[in-house]
Amino acid sequence: MEELIESKVGVLMAFKDVYIPYGGYWSTPFCSWQGSFQNLHSIKFVAEIGKRFLDESKISPKDFDELVLGITIPQISSFYGTPWLAGMIGADHVTGPMIGQACATGAKCIEFAALSIDAGVHRNVLALYADRCSNGPILIYPNPEAPGGTQDRESWVWDNFGNDPYAKNAMIETAENVAKEEGITKDEQDRITVLRYKQYQDSLKNNCAFQKKYMINPIEVKNRTGRKVIATVEGDEGIYPTTLEGLQKLKPVLPNGTVSYGTQTHPADGNCGIIVTNQATAKKYAKKKNIEIQILSYGEGRAKKGYMAKAIIPAAKKALKQADISIKDVIAIKSHNPFAVNDIFFCREMDIKWEDMNNYGSSLIYGHPQGPTGARLIMELIEELVIKGGGYGLFDGCAAGDTGAAIVLNVKVD
């Protein structure tokens, strides 16, 4: 496949002693933008939920020797990033980087933490992910050479969704490019979206039993004074009933296109956290001592300009190669699928069935707050592997700039 840049661009990483303690992670519900989380400061919000998680898990913030903050959308005072966040959760003895790699941020933060643990630089890292697509910042840049000295203006979220400065296209155009080149029809996209919606419904069965394994709720949303509760969030917001008949009625967004509003994800707000550590510490924190979660590898890939969905293939292949396994060895697969096109292409290239991936939900259905998206998918991957009795799992997803990132992990259940 000549359009995939595999030999010149890509990172291969294999890890030796990197683990996630079972239950050492959380996600808030994801709320569609302009929903209940629309006005919450994303860093303050992740600090509040992170502290709640540590308290409930009886884990001291002093146990961590580094924090990593995954964030892609600036907030007021985010210049101070991780040190500020560390102070708010009671870990003011440590610091760490801010990492922003669009929707690859979830995997990238784990890679960064894993490298430092394997190198012996750190022992116990808390990766925190915080983003709010709602009410994104409007940035003003000085431009003394403009007529009258006027300024350049950028809506951080909306303008960048609509324009890749290198490929010169909007996000949706990348999906249409892949659909056209690979002959992916609107009918296929409609049908796989219905399947993904049904898979998400499985996570809601038995009073949301699957989601309760990792999701923090209820969450009381307060006004700016912090004294009045204005909403209580008990689950994902902004998900609408999806049927094949309904999707078939929707017209493509672009003229002569195939992608409708129903077969693409929506921006969202939320946060996540994952503890990345060594084997001994993971066993100490694990909520079930008979479950072990090892992070095996990380891979990146890039496609040619304007073909974002195709970057998932070189990323997955690199991660699988480093883990020394094939796709046939993988028990469960989760993907960040901003477009239904992504999963159709992935299944064709990897020779798997649509139903072989994204059980219990995916970002196509519950939205993407960018930084936290991959992190939630990884913890759902872990929980699915536990249900299946263990085995290899693959997370894979695309990101802005026609890139992709993948993680392979192994879950053992004794």
N, C-alpha and C positions, 0 to 999 in steps of 0.2 A: 504494500500500500504506500505508493510514493508520496501521498499527501501528508503522511505522518512523519514528524521529525523525530526519529528514534535514536539515531546514532550520534547526532551532534548535540542534541539537547535532552537532558534528563538526568535525574539523580537516582542512584541506587544505594539504599542503606539497609544493612542487616544488623540486628541488635542481639545482644547476648543475654543480658540480665535486666530486662525492662518489663515491668508488670503493672497491671492495674488491679487494685484490690476489688474483689467482687462487692458491688454496692458502693464503691468509692467514687461515685459520680452522681450528678443530678442534672435535671433540666426543668426549667419552668415550662408551663404551657407556652405555645407560640400563639400570639395574637396578631391577626391580620392588621396591617398598618391602618392607622387612625382608629384603632380599637382601644381596649382598656389600658394598654401600656403606652399609649401614644405620647404621653407627656412626662414619662419617667426618665430621669437621667440614667443612661444605661450603666455607667460605672457605679453610681450610688446604688442602683438596683441590684447589680450583681454582688456588690458588697453585702447588702442586706440579706440576699438569699444565700450567699456563700457562708455568712456567719450563722445563719439559721441551720444550714446543713451540717456544719462542723459541730455546732452545739448539740443537735439531735443525734449525731453520730458519735458524740463524746470524743472528738478528735481535737487536740489543742492546736491552734494556729501556730504555736511556737515550734511544732514538730517539723515544719517545712523549712527547707534551706534555700528555696527559690520559688517565686511566683512568676507565671507567664500570663500575660494578658493578651487575648486575641480580640482585636477590635478593628473594624474597618470604616466606621462612620464617626467622625469627631464629635465630641461633646464639650460643653464648657469646662475648661480646666483640664481637659484630657492631656494637655502638655505634661502633666505630672503623673499621668498614667498609673503604672504598676506600683511605685512607691506610695502614692495616695491610696490606692486600693488596698495595699498591704496594711497600711495603718488602720483603715476602716474595719478590716476583719480581725484585727488584733495580732497581725504578723509584722509589726513595725521594725523587726530586727532584720528583715530581708528586703530584697528588691528583685528586679528582673526586667526583661524586655517587653515591649509591646510589639505584637506581630500582626500585620494586616496583609493577607494575601487573598482578598475577596473571599469566595466561597471555598477556597482551599485552606482557609485559616484553621479549621478544625483539625485537619490532618497535620498541618505544618507545625502547630504548637506541640503536638505529640512528638513529632520528629525532633524538634528542638530539645524538648525535655529528655527524650530517649538518648540523644547523643551525649548530653551532659551527664546522665546517669551512667551510661556505659563507659564514659571516659573517666569516671570517678570524681568529676568536678562537683556533682551534687548527688544527694542520696534520696531526697524526697521532694518532689515538685508538684505544686498545685497549679494546674492550667485552668484559667477562668476565661470565659467567653462572653462578651457583652456587645450587643448591637441593637440599635433602634432605627429602623428604616423610616418610621413616621417622623414627620416634622424635621427632616434632615437639615443640616446647616446650609445657609446661603453664604458663600464665601465671596469676599471682595478682594481683588488683587490690584495693587497699584499699577498703573500704566501711564507714565508721564508722556509717552509718545502718541497716545491716543488724542483725537481731536478734543481740544479743550481740557486735556488732562483727565478725561473720564476714566472710569475704572472698569476692569474686566470682572464679570460676575459669573459665578458658577453655583448651580444647585447641586450639591454634592451627590445626592442619590439620583435624582431624576435625570440630570444631564449626563451622568456617566452610564446609567442604564441605556441611554439613547445614543451614545457615541463612544466607540473605541477609537482613540486618537491615532492608533497604528493601523488597524484594519479598516477604519473609516466606515463602520457600520454599527447598527444597534444590536443589542443582544438577540432580539427576535429574528433578525436577519441571519444570524449564524445558524439558527435552527432551520430556517428555510433553505439556506445553502446546503446543509447536510441532507435535508429531505429531498431536495431536487437532485442532488448528485447520486443519492442512494435509492431513489425511487420509493421513498416512504410516503404513503398516502395519508390523507386526512382520516379516512376510515380506520386505518391501523392505529393512528394516534387516538381517535375516539375510543376504540375498543380497549387499548391498553390502559387508558385513563380510567375507564370504568373498573377494570381489574384492580388498579392501584387504589381506587376508592374503596372497593370491597375489602382489600387487604387491610386498609386502615381501620375499617369497621371491626376487624378482629381484635384490635387493640382496645376496643371499648367494651368488649363482652365481659360478662361477670363483674359488672360495676367497675369497668376500666382496670381489670386485674393486671393486664400486661403493663399499662402505663404507670401503674402504681409502683412498679418495681424500680422506677427511676425518676418519676415526676414529682416535683414539690407542689403541693396544693392543699388547701385553698390558699390563694394569695390575696390579701386585702390591699387594694389600691387606695392610697390617701391623696388628699389634695395638697397643694403646695405648702400649706401650713403644717401638714403632718398630723393634724388633729381630727380630720373628718374622713371617714371611709366613704369613697364615692363609687366603688365597685368591688365585687368579690369574684375572682377568676378561679374557676374550678376545673378548667380544661381548655384545650385549644379553641380559639375563636376564629371565625371567618371561614369555616368549612361548610359548603353547601351540598345538599343532596345531589348526587351525580348519577345520571342515567344515560344509556346510549342514545335514547330518543332525544333527550335534551341536548346532548353534545352534537348530534347530527344537525340540529336546527341552527347551531351557531355558525356564523360565517367566519372565514379566516380574517385575521386582523389586517394583513397586508393584501393588496390587490394581487390576484392570481397566486395567492399563497395557500398553505395547508394548515398553519398553526392558528387555532382559535384561542379566545380567552380561556376556554375551558380546558385546554390541553397544555397549559403552562402554569407555573407556580405563581404565587403572589408574594410581594414583600411582607415582612412580618417583624415583630418585636419579641425579644426574649433573651434569656441567658442560660448558660450551662457551666458545669465545672467537672473536671476529671483529675483524679490523683494519679500521677505517674511516678513509679518508684522501683525499688529492687524487689527481688523475690521474698526476702525475709520480712521487709516492712509491709509488703502487700498482704502477706499471710496474717500479720498482726492486725491489720485494719479490716480484713475481709469479714463481711457479715455472715458468710457461710464458709467455714474453713475447708470444706471439701471441694471448693471451686477455685481454680487457678486460671488467671488470664495473662498470657504472655504476648507482648507486642513483638512481632517477628521482623517486620520490614516496612519500608516506606518507598514509594516511587513517584516520580513526577514525569509528566509528558507534555508535549505541545503539538498542536496541529497547525496546518498552514493558516494563513490569515483568513479570518471570517468563518472558520469551521470548528467552533468551540466544542461541540458535542463529540467530535472525533478524538479529542485529546485524552479521553478516558481510557482508550485502548492502550496506548503506550504506557500510561501511568500504571494501569493494572498489570500489564505484562512485566514491567520492571519490578513491581512489588512481589509478584508471584515468583519471578526468577530468583530474587534475593532470598525469598523464603524457601526456595528449592522445592516448590510444589507446582502443580498445574491447576488449571481451572476445574478439572475433574475431581481434584482433591478437596475442593471448597464445599462446605456444608451449607453456608448461608452467605448471601450477598446483599449489601445495602448500597444504594447510590443516591448521591445528590443529583436529582433529575429535574432541573428547572423547566425542561420541555419533555414531553412524551417522546419526542424524537430520540433523546438520549438513550432511553432504555431499549427502544426498538433496534437502534444501531448496535448497542452493546450486545444484545442477545444474538443478533445475526453474526457478529464478529467472533463471539465466544462460543457460538453453537449451543446455546442454552434456551430453555423455554421462558416465556414471559413470567410464568408463575414461579420460576426458580429463584426469583430475587424480589426484594422489597416486601417481604411479609411483614405484617403489623404496621405498615405505613412508610411514607417517604415524603420528601419535601415537595414533590409535585402536588401533594394533597394538603399538607399542613403548613406550607409556606416556608420561606427562608429569611431569617434575620441576618443572613450572611455569615458572620463570624461563628455563631453558635450552631449553625446548621449541621455541619459535618460531625460535630461533637455529639449531638443528639443521635444522629444516625449510627455512630459507633457504639454508643451505649445500648441502643436497640439491637444492634448486631450481637452484642455480648449476650443480652437476655434471650434472644432467639436461639443462640448456640447452647445456652444452658438448658433450655426447654428440650432441645434435640439431643441432649446428653453429651455435648462437647464436640470439638472438631475445629477445623480451620474456617475462618471468616474473612471476607474481603469487603472493605469499604472503598468506594471509588466515586469520584465526582469531578465535574468540570468547574472551571472558574474563569473569571474575566481574563482577557488576553489570550484566548484560545489555549488555555492550559488545563491540566488535570492533575489530581493527586490521589494516591491510593495508600491504604494501610492493610497489612495482613496480620491477623492475630490468631492465636490458638487458645481455645478454652478447653480445660481438662476438668471433668467432673468425676470425682472418686465415689 
